Amino acid sequence: MAMFGGRGAKGGKFSVEDLYGISKKPKASSGAASSTGAKVNVQSRGKGQKGETDALASQILEAAQRLIERRRLELYLRECGLSINDCQSERQAMLYRNLGKSGLRVSCLGLGTWVTFGSQISDEMAESLMTIAYENGVNLFDTAEVYASGRAEITLGNIIKKKGWRRSSYVVTTKIYWGGQAETERGLSRKHIIEGKVLLIPPLWIMTITIKRRDSDGDVSTGLRGSLSRLQLDYVDIVFANRNDVNSPMEEVVRAMTFVINQGMAMYWGTSRWSAMEIMEAYSVARQFNLIPPVCEQAEYHYFQRDKVEVQLPELYHKIGVGAMTWSPLACGLITGKYSDGVPDCSRAAMKGYQWLKERVHSEEGRRQLAKIKELHLVADRLGCTAAQLAIAWCLRSEGVSSVLLGVSNTDQLIENLGALRVLSQMTPQTVSEMDALLGNKPHSKKESRA
């Protein structure tokens, strides 16, 4: 409120009472009769007037705070070439959910870094995405040691350090499995989970990064310690095992994850792309040896990938408290309809290393899925939202889903995806049933199958 400083204000600042003419104390009149009348008047109104005055003052302070926050957002959006009106219609209060049955509260929408950070988009765009996400209530940022050969973690870490956000206000997750080409540089051995080494390539990247931890032979650490070094963090909130490792005993994996938590390098651990049986085995080992069990599974989930999240994970949630953090809600962009007329040059399917996605689009199954997507677009039009918003809201309506990770390459996509929150209330049983009928692939639980 320093902007309201001026003469006659105590300490160079005006109070709320000075600004808005609010007086918490009745003024005394000059005459005795007037004074007596004023006292009677004040007593008759009693505590009612004081309560109204305090409430009004509180409303004014809240309004001033909102104005200051709006001004800050306007200044940032102006730097990004956007206006407050561009975002206002899409903005919705963020929802927060417990991660499984743990006490960790995460935003129901998180920001992922796969494909984008350190690769497809510039560092400036990555910073804009993180800033808009954070300003809109997103507190979950996901990465992995393998993303862009470690560059995604470096980009994420540099942005977090530059923004200066309170460490307690956001959640960072990373994943461990693929690190390098040597046998000890990948997998879920105790050695690789905790440390490990890999020579980072290409050489241009080694020349351009400024924050890294090297040893005498020019290697850069991987494993969790390497991730923390690239992220420039003392700890991550969740470390995921990025697939199961058949060469590592489950007890060794669970003991290593318990160790990094006990050492303060992580708060929780989870699994990614594990089967329900493997997750249950990890939980059993943890209980048998008094170790720490996983709290979350990262799983692919969208219109055409449903069984695991809708049938298997809810059972695990109720039995052992494992939640679901899902990714690829738009099926790598297929659900948006961008591939209806072929593969655009700027799309993910046209990128090097994504031939599998291009083949999927052109396959017979891909053509059938595109036909169903066109019908779902009509549902989105009726609800007054985009196809992407409908797909993300559809994912959020599923039981046990703690958060849906968004993969975006520009600010327009992010703002659009955040608008899915206002569509969530429209995911009524009737709407969901209509969508299930169009998709024709609703999975059935064991109980429903027996019935």
GIHU-V397694 format. One record per pair of residues at least 12 apart in sequence whose ideal C-beta (glycine too) atoms are under 6 Angstrom apart, sorted by sequence separation. I is the first residue (numbers start at 1). J is the second residue. If there is no record, write none. Layout:
i->I j->J
i->I j->J
This chain:
i->26 j->38
i->257 j->269
i->282 j->294
i->349 j->361
i->392 j->404
i->94 j->107
i->95 j->108
i->143 j->156
i->185 j->198
i->224 j->239
i->309 j->324
i->333 j->348
i->343 j->358
i->26 j->42
i->213 j->229
i->332 j->348
i->176 j->193
i->179 j->196
i->180 j->198
i->179 j->198
i->199 j->219
i->200 j->220
i->111 j->133
i->197 j->219
i->339 j->361
i->271 j->294
i->198 j->222
i->270 j->294
i->269 j->294
i->270 j->295
i->297 j->322
i->299 j->324
i->301 j->326
i->332 j->357
i->392 j->417
i->196 j->222
i->270 j->296
i->271 j->297
i->272 j->298
i->302 j->328
i->111 j->138
i->196 j->223
i->239 j->266
i->268 j->295
i->296 j->323
i->297 j->324
i->298 j->325
i->299 j->326
i->300 j->327
i->302 j->329
i->393 j->420
i->195 j->223
i->254 j->282
i->300 j->328
i->388 j->416
i->392 j->420
i->396 j->424
i->24 j->53
i->109 j->138
i->119 j->148
i->126 j->155
i->130 j->159
i->194 j->223
i->235 j->264
i->296 j->325
i->302 j->331
i->388 j->417
i->107 j->137
i->110 j->140
i->111 j->141
i->112 j->142
i->113 j->143
i->118 j->148
i->144 j->174
i->193 j->223
i->195 j->225
i->235 j->265
i->236 j->266
i->237 j->267
i->238 j->268
i->239 j->269
i->240 j->270
i->241 j->271
i->242 j->272
i->243 j->273
i->244 j->274
i->340 j->370
i->386 j->416
i->389 j->419
i->393 j->423
i->397 j->427
i->22 j->53
i->107 j->138
i->139 j->170
i->140 j->171
i->141 j->172
i->142 j->173
i->143 j->174
i->144 j->175
i->145 j->176
i->192 j->223
i->235 j->266
i->250 j->281
i->254 j->285
i->261 j->292
i->389 j->420
i->393 j->424
i->107 j->139
i->110 j->142
i->123 j->155
i->127 j->159
i->139 j->171
i->146 j->178
i->238 j->270
i->240 j->272
i->250 j->282
i->254 j->286
i->107 j->140
i->114 j->147
i->118 j->151
i->258 j->291
i->106 j->140
i->113 j->147
i->118 j->152
i->145 j->179
i->244 j->278
i->251 j->285
i->258 j->292
i->389 j->423
i->393 j->427
i->22 j->57
i->117 j->152
i->250 j->285
i->224 j->260
i->276 j->312
i->337 j->373
i->118 j->155
i->254 j->291
i->279 j->316
i->283 j->320
i->117 j->155
i->335 j->373
i->385 j->423
i->113 j->152
i->20 j->60
i->276 j->316
i->16 j->57
i->224 j->265
i->94 j->137
i->113 j->156
i->179 j->222
i->383 j->426
i->16 j->60
i->80 j->128
i->150 j->200
i->337 j->387
i->149 j->200
i->336 j->387
i->336 j->388
i->174 j->227
i->188 j->241
i->154 j->209
i->335 j->391
i->188 j->245
i->187 j->245
i->240 j->298
i->330 j->388
i->189 j->248
i->187 j->247
i->188 j->248
i->187 j->248
i->330 j->391
i->174 j->236
i->190 j->252
i->329 j->391
i->193 j->256
i->329 j->392
i->375 j->438
i->172 j->236
i->106 j->171
i->172 j->237
i->173 j->238
i->175 j->240
i->177 j->242
i->188 j->253
i->304 j->369
i->171 j->237
i->177 j->243
i->190 j->256
i->329 j->395
i->175 j->242
i->326 j->395
i->161 j->232
i->157 j->230
i->153 j->227
i->157 j->231
i->157 j->232
i->326 j->401
i->329 j->404
i->154 j->230
i->324 j->400
i->145 j->222
i->153 j->230
i->324 j->401
i->325 j->402
i->153 j->231
i->325 j->403
i->326 j->404
i->327 j->405
i->323 j->402
i->150 j->230
i->145 j->227
i->317 j->400
i->314 j->399
i->314 j->400
i->313 j->400
i->301 j->395
i->175 j->272
i->311 j->443
i->310 j->443
i->311 j->445
i->303 j->439
i->307 j->443
i->306 j->443
i->102 j->295
i->100 j->295
i->99 j->295
i->100 j->296
i->99 j->296
i->101 j->321
i->100 j->321
i->100 j->322
i->100 j->323
i->99 j->323
i->140 j->403
i->142 j->405
i->132 j->411
i->132 j->414
i->136 j->418
i->128 j->411
i->129 j->414
i->108 j->396
i->121 j->409
i->120 j->409
i->110 j->403
i->112 j->405
i->114 j->407
i->116 j->409
i->108 j->403
i->109 j->404
i->110 j->405
i->111 j->406
i->112 j->407
i->106 j->402
i->106 j->403
i->109 j->406
i->99 j->402
i->97 j->402
i->90 j->415
i->87 j->415
i->90 j->419
i->92 j->421
i->92 j->422
i->80 j->411
